[in-house]
């Protein structure tokens, strides 16, 4: 029996912790996340408040749990949209070739040249800051990445014998893409999606830090960091805990994606072990 990569196991545990906290926050938190208790602001950890309270007396654990749910929701929506649209474009490019492929790839290059932050600022200026703006900005930047991954994988599959046989049997390109190409490129797309999850969480935190993401009273790890930066000497834990949550989530999804890539390509894992 093949051993699972260590990075896959560690990443899976970290991701499971973050996802469990996000899912639990939907039905339960120790305290209402927006409930303020000014007399008990900056309270130290206690049985009533496991990690203490913030500058408004809000429970830190409740804030962190709900913020985890917001980050997971943004990452899931943004990466899913980017993956679906990008994979479709990549498959079309590989299937059609010629000027169609060239046009799609040049548009992808244009997408790579457009910074997520700048795009989010433009959307926020037009529609106002919100999580929707963050989702659209991250999804837009993800489309070119998935288009390139899907196109590269699909081009290899198009030269397989069973695809030649399907073409000889009279199957059209759409049917071949649906029945033969998509199932065989799913693995690299899923691996890329896992890695992009980590990027999406970090991007959401950065945009919320700048005030472009979740708006009060909805908590966000990035906005919690922004609010805590002027209180570093008075209450450094207000910055430490959300920063640690971002670190765990990004590290977990990064290791999980890396482990899945090693699992799907054993030769890559062997080369790393030798290095």
Protein Blocks (a to p, Z undefined) as FASTA:
>chain_A
ZZddfklmmmmmmmmmmmmmmmmmmmocfbdfklccfklgoiacdfklmnbpafkopafk
lmmmmmmmmmmmmmmmmmmmmmmmmmmmmmmmmmngmmllmmmmmmmmmmmmpcfklmmm
mmmmmnopafklmmmmmmmmmmmmmmmmmmmmmmmmmmpmklmmmmmnopafklmmmmmm
mmmmmmmmmmmmmmmmmmmmmmmmmmmmnopaccdfbdcfklmmmmmmmmmmmmmmlmmm
mmmmmmmmmmmmmmmmmmmmmmmmmmlmmmmmmZZ
